[in-house]
Amino acid sequence: MSSPSKRREMDLMKLMMSDYKVDMINDGMQEFFVHFHGPNDSIYQGGVWKVRVELTEAYPYKSPSIGFTNKIYHPNVDEMSGSVCLDVINQTWSPMFDLVNIFEVFLPQLLLYPNPSDPLNGEAASLMMRDKNAYEQKVKEYCERYAKAEDISPEEEEEESDEELSDAEVCDSGDEAIMGHADP
């Protein structure tokens, strides 16, 4: 297998060749922003988020850190920091996965199938369980207010600390809701 630095370059190039807009941070290939669109036929459709990605020296053997930079209303995303609670990123990452998997599979699945039983945003989880219609309306309001293409222009780039990105210690998530495991 090729070295981690070659794999980082290859995965980043693959992501750039896909339908995602990628904005590099500084001159390295380890930090960048990806413009992520909400999944079609979902309450997040029409939303555009700027997702910060940090690749460690150990990537692909260690998962990238990811975090939404503009606000999103979701039980498994911290509203203030943008941290993502997703088991496949935080705990069960495998070198078989790549950056395109994150944006084509993992994040869309997270938005389509939230897990309110393991929240980073307790208010969103509570509202989702208590009043699904009110939850969906609030998601749409956030999309309209914070997730437009003009909201993620390059001049708004903010330096964020590592604790604001996804981190294995942040949540105790399982992908049961996403993967569809049967209840015991």
Disulfide bonds with the S-S distance in Angstrom:
Cys85-Cys171 2.24
